[in-house]
């Protein structure tokens, strides 16, 4: 299981901002039980396929989703499906107090 970690307040703020979006959470929830293509997620959630793809790339960049390329006999011949990566995040006041204020701070 992936443990999300952060060392600065800006890193934590970026993570919370990404996870604080209801549609991104819905995308993550959609791929938690089974892998799906962006088109399937878009149809399920009632959002555009390009928006679903953007959210999936953002989740993948953070390590919360994993994309797997699949080949098909019909166009498009190469498609990417996604699944959620199990993760946990520990956040409490002690963690916040231990974070540096910025990436330039030295202690």
N, CA, C and O atoms as CSV, one atom per row, in Angstrom:
chain,resi,resn,atom,element,x,y,z
A,1,UNK,N,N,0.843,-1.180,0.000
A,1,UNK,CA,C,0.000,0.000,0.000
A,1,UNK,C,C,0.886,1.239,0.000
A,1,UNK,O,O,1.863,1.320,0.744
A,2,UNK,N,N,0.536,2.188,-0.833
A,2,UNK,CA,C,1.258,3.447,-0.944
A,2,UNK,C,C,0.903,4.344,0.238
A,2,UNK,O,O,-0.274,4.529,0.547
A,3,UNK,N,N,1.909,4.896,0.895
A,3,UNK,CA,C,1.682,5.882,1.949
A,3,UNK,C,C,2.058,7.247,1.397
A,3,UNK,O,O,3.213,7.488,1.046
A,4,UNK,N,N,1.079,8.136,1.324
A,4,UNK,CA,C,1.342,9.467,0.808
A,4,UNK,C,C,2.117,10.258,1.846
A,4,UNK,O,O,1.756,10.287,3.022
A,5,UNK,N,N,3.185,10.898,1.397
A,5,UNK,CA,C,3.981,11.701,2.320
A,5,UNK,C,C,4.261,13.061,1.700
A,5,UNK,O,O,4.171,13.235,0.484
A,6,UNK,N,N,4.593,13.996,2.530
A,6,UNK,CA,C,4.850,15.358,2.099
A,6,UNK,C,C,5.781,15.971,3.120
A,6,UNK,O,O,5.736,15.628,4.301
A,7,UNK,N,N,6.638,16.892,2.657
A,7,UNK,CA,C,7.609,17.494,3.566
A,7,UNK,C,C,7.418,18.997,3.720
A,7,UNK,O,O,8.009,19.614,4.607
A,8,UNK,N,N,6.597,19.584,2.863
A,8,UNK,CA,C,6.360,21.020,2.953
A,8,UNK,C,C,4.866,21.320,2.945
A,8,UNK,O,O,4.062,20.512,2.480
A,9,UNK,N,N,4.510,22.478,3.460
A,9,UNK,CA,C,3.109,22.911,3.429
A,9,UNK,C,C,2.575,23.034,2.004
A,9,UNK,O,O,1.440,22.628,1.757
A,10,UNK,N,N,3.349,23.582,1.043
A,10,UNK,CA,C,2.840,23.641,-0.331
A,10,UNK,C,C,2.552,22.256,-0.929
A,10,UNK,O,O,1.573,22.095,-1.657
A,11,UNK,N,N,3.389,21.261,-0.630
A,11,UNK,CA,C,3.128,19.898,-1.128
A,11,UNK,C,C,1.807,19.368,-0.569
A,11,UNK,O,O,0.998,18.798,-1.300
A,12,UNK,N,N,1.601,19.561,0.722
A,12,UNK,CA,C,0.355,19.123,1.346
A,12,UNK,C,C,-0.837,19.860,0.749
A,12,UNK,O,O,-1.872,19.251,0.476
A,13,UNK,N,N,-0.697,21.158,0.546
A,13,UNK,CA,C,-1.785,21.955,-0.023
A,13,UNK,C,C,-2.140,21.478,-1.432
A,13,UNK,O,O,-3.318,21.408,-1.780
A,14,UNK,N,N,-1.123,21.147,-2.254
A,14,UNK,CA,C,-1.387,20.637,-3.615
A,14,UNK,C,C,-2.138,19.309,-3.566
A,14,UNK,O,O,-3.081,19.092,-4.328
A,15,UNK,N,N,-1.715,18.422,-2.663
A,15,UNK,CA,C,-2.372,17.129,-2.536
A,15,UNK,C,C,-3.814,17.291,-2.077
A,15,UNK,O,O,-4.723,16.675,-2.634
A,16,UNK,N,N,-4.018,18.120,-1.059
A,16,UNK,CA,C,-5.383,18.333,-0.556
A,16,UNK,C,C,-6.259,19.018,-1.590
A,16,UNK,O,O,-7.458,18.747,-1.666
A,17,UNK,N,N,-5.673,19.902,-2.387
A,17,UNK,CA,C,-6.424,20.561,-3.448
A,17,UNK,C,C,-6.879,19.545,-4.493
A,17,UNK,O,O,-8.021,19.583,-4.951
A,18,UNK,N,N,-5.987,18.648,-4.860
A,18,UNK,CA,C,-6.339,17.626,-5.849
A,18,UNK,C,C,-7.426,16.706,-5.284
A,18,UNK,O,O,-8.407,16.416,-5.969
A,19,UNK,N,N,-7.260,16.256,-4.061
A,19,UNK,CA,C,-8.234,15.343,-3.460
A,19,UNK,C,C,-9.503,16.059,-2.997
A,19,UNK,O,O,-10.512,15.416,-2.708
A,20,UNK,N,N,-9.451,17.388,-2.928
A,20,UNK,CA,C,-10.610,18.154,-2.490
A,20,UNK,C,C,-11.620,18.418,-3.588
A,20,UNK,O,O,-12.636,19.073,-3.351
A,21,UNK,N,N,-11.359,17.922,-4.779
A,21,UNK,CA,C,-12.257,18.106,-5.910
A,21,UNK,C,C,-13.188,16.895,-5.994
A,21,UNK,O,O,-12.734,15.757,-6.118
A,22,UNK,N,N,-14.479,17.152,-5.925
A,22,UNK,CA,C,-15.470,16.067,-5.900
A,22,UNK,C,C,-15.419,15.191,-7.147
A,22,UNK,O,O,-15.583,13.975,-7.052
A,23,UNK,N,N,-15.194,15.791,-8.315
A,23,UNK,CA,C,-15.139,14.993,-9.544
A,23,UNK,C,C,-13.902,14.097,-9.567
A,23,UNK,O,O,-13.981,12.951,-10.009
A,24,UNK,N,N,-12.757,14.605,-9.095
A,24,UNK,CA,C,-11.557,13.769,-9.053
A,24,UNK,C,C,-11.765,12.598,-8.098
A,24,UNK,O,O,-11.362,11.472,-8.389
A,25,UNK,N,N,-12.392,12.867,-6.963
A,25,UNK,CA,C,-12.682,11.784,-6.022
A,25,UNK,C,C,-13.631,10.759,-6.641
A,25,UNK,O,O,-13.491,9.558,-6.409
A,26,UNK,N,N,-14.590,11.232,-7.422
A,26,UNK,CA,C,-15.515,10.314,-8.095
A,26,UNK,C,C,-14.779,9.450,-9.109
A,26,UNK,O,O,-15.081,8.264,-9.249
A,27,UNK,N,N,-13.814,10.035,-9.820
A,27,UNK,CA,C,-12.994,9.268,-10.772
A,27,UNK,C,C,-12.205,8.210,-10.019
A,27,UNK,O,O,-12.165,7.051,-10.432
A,28,UNK,N,N,-11.581,8.601,-8.923
A,28,UNK,CA,C,-10.804,7.652,-8.119
A,28,UNK,C,C,-11.695,6.530,-7.590
A,28,UNK,O,O,-11.304,5.362,-7.592
A,29,UNK,N,N,-12.872,6.887,-7.147
A,29,UNK,CA,C,-13.825,5.884,-6.652
A,29,UNK,C,C,-14.247,4.937,-7.774
A,29,UNK,O,O,-14.415,3.738,-7.553
A,30,UNK,N,N,-14.415,5.482,-8.973
A,30,UNK,CA,C,-14.852,4.689,-10.116
A,30,UNK,C,C,-13.848,3.594,-10.479
A,30,UNK,O,O,-14.236,2.510,-10.914
A,31,UNK,N,N,-12.560,3.880,-10.299
A,31,UNK,CA,C,-11.538,2.896,-10.671
A,31,UNK,C,C,-10.999,2.127,-9.463
A,31,UNK,O,O,-10.021,1.389,-9.583
A,32,UNK,N,N,-11.628,2.297,-8.311
A,32,UNK,CA,C,-11.164,1.607,-7.101
A,32,UNK,C,C,-11.450,0.107,-7.152
A,32,UNK,O,O,-10.634,-0.693,-6.697
A,33,UNK,N,N,-12.586,-0.273,-7.694
A,33,UNK,CA,C,-12.979,-1.683,-7.690
A,33,UNK,C,C,-12.562,-2.425,-8.957
A,33,UNK,O,O,-12.296,-3.626,-8.915
A,34,UNK,N,N,-12.505,-1.711,-10.085
A,34,UNK,CA,C,-12.140,-2.359,-11.348
A,34,UNK,C,C,-11.489,-1.356,-12.285
A,34,UNK,O,O,-11.756,-0.157,-12.210
A,35,UNK,N,N,-10.631,-1.856,-13.169
A,35,UNK,CA,C,-9.991,-0.951,-14.116
A,35,UNK,C,C,-10.979,-0.575,-15.211
A,35,UNK,O,O,-11.833,-1.363,-15.615
A,36,UNK,N,N,-10.826,0.671,-15.676
A,36,UNK,CA,C,-11.734,1.200,-16.688
A,36,UNK,C,C,-10.983,2.123,-17.628
A,36,UNK,O,O,-9.911,2.637,-17.308
A,37,UNK,N,N,-11.584,2.321,-18.813
A,37,UNK,CA,C,-11.078,3.276,-19.781
A,37,UNK,C,C,-11.661,4.651,-19.468
A,37,UNK,O,O,-12.710,4.757,-18.833
A,38,UNK,N,N,-10.977,5.701,-19.917
A,38,UNK,CA,C,-11.439,7.070,-19.676
A,38,UNK,C,C,-12.859,7.266,-20.203
A,38,UNK,O,O,-13.674,7.937,-19.570
A,39,UNK,N,N,-13.151,6.679,-21.360
A,39,UNK,CA,C,-14.491,6.803,-21.942
A,39,UNK,C,C,-15.551,6.230,-21.008
A,39,UNK,O,O,-16.609,6.832,-20.826
A,40,UNK,N,N,-15.276,5.075,-20.418
A,40,UNK,CA,C,-16.225,4.443,-19.496
A,40,UNK,C,C,-16.451,5.313,-18.255
A,40,UNK,O,O,-17.577,5.461,-17.781
A,41,UNK,N,N,-15.370,5.876,-17.746
A,41,UNK,CA,C,-15.468,6.735,-16.565
A,41,UNK,C,C,-16.269,7.985,-16.893
A,41,UNK,O,O,-17.122,8.403,-16.111
A,42,UNK,N,N,-15.994,8.583,-18.052
A,42,UNK,CA,C,-16.703,9.788,-18.473
A,42,UNK,C,C,-18.207,9.527,-18.587
A,42,UNK,O,O,-19.020,10.330,-18.128
A,43,UNK,N,N,-18.563,8.411,-19.197
A,43,UNK,CA,C,-19.982,8.071,-19.345
A,43,UNK,C,C,-20.628,7.821,-17.988
A,43,UNK,O,O,-21.748,8.267,-17.735
A,44,UNK,N,N,-19.930,7.117,-17.130
A,44,UNK,CA,C,-20.459,6.791,-15.803
A,44,UNK,C,C,-20.704,8.046,-14.962
A,44,UNK,O,O,-21.700,8.140,-14.244
A,45,UNK,N,N,-19.781,9.007,-15.065
A,45,UNK,CA,C,-19.858,10.204,-14.215
A,45,UNK,C,C,-20.533,11.392,-14.891
A,45,UNK,O,O,-20.805,12.403,-14.244
A,46,UNK,N,N,-20.803,11.276,-16.187
A,46,UNK,CA,C,-21.443,12.378,-16.897
A,46,UNK,C,C,-20.516,13.566,-17.124
A,46,UNK,O,O,-20.950,14.717,-17.089
A,47,UNK,N,N,-19.231,13.277,-17.359
A,47,UNK,CA,C,-18.260,14.324,-17.671
A,47,UNK,C,C,-17.664,14.023,-19.044
A,47,UNK,O,O,-17.844,12.929,-19.579
A,48,UNK,N,N,-16.955,14.997,-19.609
A,48,UNK,CA,C,-16.365,14.765,-20.930
A,48,UNK,C,C,-15.188,13.800,-20.825
A,48,UNK,O,O,-14.548,13.693,-19.779
A,49,UNK,N,N,-14.912,13.101,-21.926
A,49,UNK,CA,C,-13.776,12.182,-21.941
A,49,UNK,C,C,-12.458,12.921,-21.743
A,49,UNK,O,O,-11.602,12.438,-21.002
A,50,UNK,N,N,-12.260,14.107,-22.399
A,50,UNK,CA,C,-11.012,14.831,-22.159
A,50,UNK,C,C,-10.830,15.232,-20.686
A,50,UNK,O,O,-9.711,15.191,-20.175
A,51,UNK,N,N,-11.905,15.616,-20.008
A,51,UNK,CA,C,-11.801,15.978,-18.598
A,51,UNK,C,C,-11.466,14.747,-17.754
A,51,UNK,O,O,-10.647,14.824,-16.838
A,52,UNK,N,N,-12.093,13.626,-18.059
A,52,UNK,CA,C,-11.768,12.384,-17.352
A,52,UNK,C,C,-10.301,12.031,-17.557
A,52,UNK,O,O,-9.631,11.603,-16.617
A,53,UNK,N,N,-9.795,12.205,-18.774
A,53,UNK,CA,C,-8.393,11.900,-19.064
A,53,UNK,C,C,-7.458,12.829,-18.287
A,53,UNK,O,O,-6.421,12.388,-17.793
A,54,UNK,N,N,-7.816,14.105,-18.176
A,54,UNK,CA,C,-7.006,15.054,-17.400
A,54,UNK,C,C,-6.945,14.613,-15.944
A,54,UNK,O,O,-5.868,14.565,-15.351
A,55,UNK,N,N,-8.098,14.293,-15.369
A,55,UNK,CA,C,-8.141,13.864,-13.970
A,55,UNK,C,C,-7.331,12.585,-13.768
A,55,UNK,O,O,-6.625,12.445,-12.770
A,56,UNK,N,N,-7.433,11.663,-14.705
A,56,UNK,CA,C,-6.688,10.409,-14.596
A,56,UNK,C,C,-5.179,10.662,-14.648
A,56,UNK,O,O,-4.422,10.045,-13.898
A,57,UNK,N,N,-4.743,11.559,-15.522
A,57,UNK,CA,C,-3.311,11.891,-15.583
A,57,UNK,C,C,-2.845,12.540,-14.277
A,57,UNK,O,O,-1.747,12.255,-13.800
A,58,UNK,N,N,-3.671,13.403,-13.706
A,58,UNK,CA,C,-3.312,14.039,-12.435
A,58,UNK,C,C,-3.186,13.002,-11.325
A,58,UNK,O,O,-2.240,13.041,-10.538
A,59,UNK,N,N,-4.129,12.085,-11.264
A,59,UNK,CA,C,-4.086,11.031,-10.251
A,59,UNK,C,C,-2.892,10.109,-10.479
A,59,UNK,O,O,-2.248,9.657,-9.532
A,60,UNK,N,N,-2.612,9.841,-11.748
A,60,UNK,CA,C,-1.475,8.977,-12.085
A,60,UNK,C,C,-0.152,9.655,-11.696
A,60,UNK,O,O,0.763,8.996,-11.200
A,61,UNK,N,N,-0.057,10.952,-11.919
A,61,UNK,CA,C,1.164,11.692,-11.584
A,61,UNK,C,C,1.456,11.627,-10.081
A,61,UNK,O,O,2.617,11.574,-9.675
A,62,UNK,N,N,0.418,11.632,-9.268
A,62,UNK,CA,C,0.594,11.537,-7.816
A,62,UNK,C,C,0.793,10.103,-7.341
A,62,UNK,O,O,1.112,9.866,-6.175
A,63,UNK,N,N,0.604,9.143,-8.253
A,63,UNK,CA,C,0.764,7.748,-7.874
A,63,UNK,C,C,-0.500,7.118,-7.325
A,63,UNK,O,O,-0.458,6.007,-6.797
A,64,UNK,N,N,-1.635,7.817,-7.442
A,64,UNK,CA,C,-2.901,7.303,-6.911
A,64,UNK,C,C,-3.650,6.441,-7.918
A,64,UNK,O,O,-4.585,5.728,-7.556
A,65,UNK,N,N,-3.240,6.507,-9.178
A,65,UNK,CA,C,-3.838,5.688,-10.237
A,65,UNK,C,C,-2.711,5.148,-11.099
A,65,UNK,O,O,-1.624,5.719,-11.179
A,66,UNK,N,N,-3.007,4.036,-11.737
A,66,UNK,CA,C,-2.029,3.399,-12.615
A,66,UNK,C,C,-2.690,3.160,-13.968
A,66,UNK,O,O,-3.771,2.576,-14.049
A,67,UNK,N,N,-2.021,3.620,-15.034
A,67,UNK,CA,C,-2.526,3.406,-16.381
A,67,UNK,C,C,-1.837,2.233,-17.033
A,67,UNK,O,O,-0.621,2.075,-16.928
A,68,UNK,N,N,-2.623,1.402,-17.714
A,68,UNK,CA,C,-2.096,0.220,-18.390
A,68,UNK,C,C,-2.523,0.300,-19.857
A,68,UNK,O,O,-3.709,0.445,-20.153
A,69,UNK,N,N,-1.560,0.205,-20.771
A,69,UNK,CA,C,-1.880,0.242,-22.198
A,69,UNK,C,C,-2.364,-1.128,-22.656
A,69,UNK,O,O,-1.767,-2.152,-22.325
A,70,UNK,N,N,-3.435,-1.133,-23.409
A,70,UNK,CA,C,-4.015,-2.361,-23.949
A,70,UNK,C,C,-4.150,-2.213,-25.463
A,70,UNK,O,O,-4.459,-1.132,-25.966
A,71,UNK,N,N,-3.917,-3.304,-26.175
A,71,UNK,CA,C,-4.096,-3.288,-27.623
A,71,UNK,C,C,-5.459,-3.876,-27.966
A,71,UNK,O,O,-6.014,-4.695,-27.233
A,72,UNK,N,N,-5.976,-3.429,-29.104
A,72,UNK,CA,C,-7.296,-3.860,-29.554
A,72,UNK,C,C,-7.246,-4.154,-31.045
A,72,UNK,O,O,-6.390,-3.633,-31.760
A,73,UNK,N,N,-8.163,-4.989,-31.507
A,73,UNK,CA,C,-8.242,-5.297,-32.938
A,73,UNK,C,C,-8.986,-4.211,-33.701
A,73,UNK,O,O,-8.939,-4.167,-34.931
A,74,UNK,N,N,-9.682,-3.323,-32.962
A,74,UNK,CA,C,-10.461,-2.255,-33.588
A,74,UNK,C,C,-9.916,-0.902,-33.135
A,74,UNK,O,O,-9.334,-0.789,-32.056
A,75,UNK,N,N,-10.109,0.127,-33.972
A,75,UNK,CA,C,-9.642,1.458,-33.575
A,75,UNK,C,C,-10.378,1.946,-32.319
A,75,UNK,O,O,-11.557,1.637,-32.148
A,76,UNK,N,N,-9.732,2.671,-31.473
A,76,UNK,CA,C,-8.293,2.908,-31.453
A,76,UNK,C,C,-7.553,1.642,-31.049
A,76,UNK,O,O,-7.984,0.921,-30.150
A,77,UNK,N,N,-6.455,1.381,-31.708
A,77,UNK,CA,C,-5.738,0.121,-31.519
A,77,UNK,C,C,-4.998,0.051,-30.183
A,77,UNK,O,O,-4.795,-1.030,-29.631
A,78,UNK,N,N,-4.605,1.197,-29.680
A,78,UNK,CA,C,-3.935,1.241,-28.388
A,78,UNK,C,C,-4.771,2.105,-27.454
A,78,UNK,O,O,-4.969,3.294,-27.701
A,79,UNK,N,N,-5.251,1.504,-26.397
A,79,UNK,CA,C,-6.090,2.207,-25.421
A,79,UNK,C,C,-5.467,2.059,-24.047
A,79,UNK,O,O,-4.725,1.113,-23.781
A,80,UNK,N,N,-5.775,2.996,-23.191
A,80,UNK,CA,C,-5.210,2.995,-21.845
A,80,UNK,C,C,-6.342,2.843,-20.836
A,80,UNK,O,O,-7.300,3.616,-20.837
A,81,UNK,N,N,-6.218,1.838,-19.980
A,81,UNK,CA,C,-7.194,1.688,-18.908
A,81,UNK,C,C,-6.510,2.022,-17.587
A,81,UNK,O,O,-5.284,1.987,-17.483
A,82,UNK,N,N,-7.304,2.342,-16.599
A,82,UNK,CA,C,-6.781,2.833,-15.327
A,82,UNK,C,C,-7.373,2.061,-14.162
A,82,UNK,O,O,-8.496,1.561,-14.214
A,83,UNK,N,N,-6.571,1.986,-13.110
A,83,UNK,CA,C,-7.051,1.414,-11.854
A,83,UNK,C,C,-6.438,2.222,-10.719
A,83,UNK,O,O,-5.367,2.811,-10.866
A,84,UNK,N,N,-7.125,2.242,-9.597
A,84,UNK,CA,C,-6.641,2.969,-8.430
A,84,UNK,C,C,-5.540,2.173,-7.747
A,84,UNK,O,O,-5.556,0.942,-7.747
A,85,UNK,N,N,-4.593,2.881,-7.172
A,85,UNK,CA,C,-3.528,2.281,-6.377
A,85,UNK,C,C,-3.931,2.433,-4.911
A,85,UNK,O,O,-4.193,3.551,-4.466
A,86,UNK,N,N,-3.988,1.342,-4.153
A,86,UNK,CA,C,-4.341,1.469,-2.731
A,86,UNK,C,C,-3.350,2.401,-2.025
A,86,UNK,O,O,-2.136,2.272,-2.185
A,87,UNK,N,N,-3.884,3.330,-1.253
A,87,UNK,CA,C,-3.018,4.282,-0.561
A,87,UNK,C,C,-3.622,4.653,0.783
A,87,UNK,O,O,-4.799,4.416,1.056
A,88,UNK,N,N,-2.772,5.245,1.607
A,88,UNK,CA,C,-3.225,5.814,2.866
A,88,UNK,C,C,-2.493,7.122,3.083
A,88,UNK,O,O,-1.398,7.342,2.567
A,89,UNK,N,N,-3.127,7.982,3.860
A,89,UNK,CA,C,-2.532,9.267,4.164
A,89,UNK,C,C,-2.800,9.553,5.635
A,89,UNK,O,O,-3.940,9.488,6.095
A,90,UNK,N,N,-1.740,9.870,6.364
A,90,UNK,CA,C,-1.880,10.232,7.769
A,90,UNK,C,C,-1.703,11.738,7.862
A,90,UNK,O,O,-0.686,12.290,7.442
A,91,UNK,N,N,-2.717,12.390,8.422
A,91,UNK,CA,C,-2.647,13.837,8.574
A,91,UNK,C,C,-3.247,14.208,9.919
A,91,UNK,O,O,-4.410,13.922,10.204
A,92,UNK,N,N,-2.435,14.843,10.726
A,92,UNK,CA,C,-2.904,15.361,12.004
A,92,UNK,C,C,-2.080,16.604,12.326
A,92,UNK,O,O,-1.208,16.993,11.549
A,93,UNK,N,N,-2.351,17.213,13.446
A,93,UNK,CA,C,-1.669,18.449,13.795
A,93,UNK,C,C,-0.160,18.264,13.947
A,93,UNK,O,O,0.606,19.154,13.579
A,94,UNK,N,N,0.273,17.135,14.476
A,94,UNK,CA,C,1.713,16.879,14.605
A,94,UNK,C,C,2.395,16.834,13.238
A,94,UNK,O,O,3.497,17.356,13.072
A,95,UNK,N,N,1.743,16.214,12.269
A,95,UNK,CA,C,2.309,16.171,10.912
A,95,UNK,C,C,2.403,17.587,10.351
A,95,UNK,O,O,3.430,17.958,9.782
A,96,UNK,N,N,1.354,18.371,10.503
A,96,UNK,CA,C,1.360,19.740,9.985
A,96,UNK,C,C,2.462,20.567,10.657
A,96,UNK,O,O,3.148,21.341,9.989
A,97,UNK,N,N,2.630,20.408,11.954
A,97,UNK,CA,C,3.679,21.142,12.668
A,97,UNK,C,C,5.079,20.747,12.205
A,97,UNK,O,O,6.002,21.559,12.272
A,98,UNK,N,N,5.247,19.531,11.744
A,98,UNK,CA,C,6.565,19.063,11.298
A,98,UNK,C,C,6.934,19.507,9.894
A,98,UNK,O,O,8.090,19.372,9.492
A,99,UNK,N,N,5.979,20.033,9.140
A,99,UNK,CA,C,6.234,20.416,7.744
A,99,UNK,C,C,6.978,21.740,7.657
A,99,UNK,O,O,6.778,22.641,8.472
A,100,UNK,N,N,7.836,21.836,6.653
A,100,UNK,CA,C,8.501,23.095,6.358
A,100,UNK,C,C,7.499,24.025,5.700
A,100,UNK,O,O,6.584,23.572,5.012
A,101,UNK,N,N,7.668,25.318,5.908
A,101,UNK,CA,C,6.730,26.295,5.325
A,101,UNK,C,C,6.840,26.370,3.809
A,101,UNK,O,O,5.847,26.609,3.123
A,102,UNK,N,N,8.048,26.165,3.284
A,102,UNK,CA,C,8.240,26.226,1.840
A,102,UNK,C,C,9.334,25.236,1.444
A,102,UNK,O,O,10.012,24.660,2.295
A,103,UNK,N,N,9.485,25.060,0.157
A,103,UNK,CA,C,10.502,24.129,-0.343
A,103,UNK,C,C,11.904,24.695,-0.171
A,103,UNK,O,O,12.880,23.950,-0.253
A,104,UNK,N,N,12.024,26.014,0.067
A,104,UNK,CA,C,13.336,26.654,0.240
A,104,UNK,C,C,13.778,26.681,1.701
A,104,UNK,O,O,14.950,26.926,1.984
A,105,UNK,N,N,12.860,26.435,2.626
A,105,UNK,CA,C,13.170,26.519,4.053
A,105,UNK,C,C,14.170,25.441,4.451
A,105,UNK,O,O,14.077,24.304,3.988
A,106,UNK,N,N,15.107,25.787,5.291
A,106,UNK,CA,C,16.174,24.834,5.662
A,106,UNK,C,C,16.099,24.454,7.126
A,106,UNK,O,O,17.145,24.181,7.716
A,107,UNK,N,N,14.981,24.419,7.727
A,107,UNK,CA,C,14.936,23.914,9.074
A,107,UNK,C,C,14.200,24.756,9.986
A,107,UNK,O,O,14.088,24.435,11.169
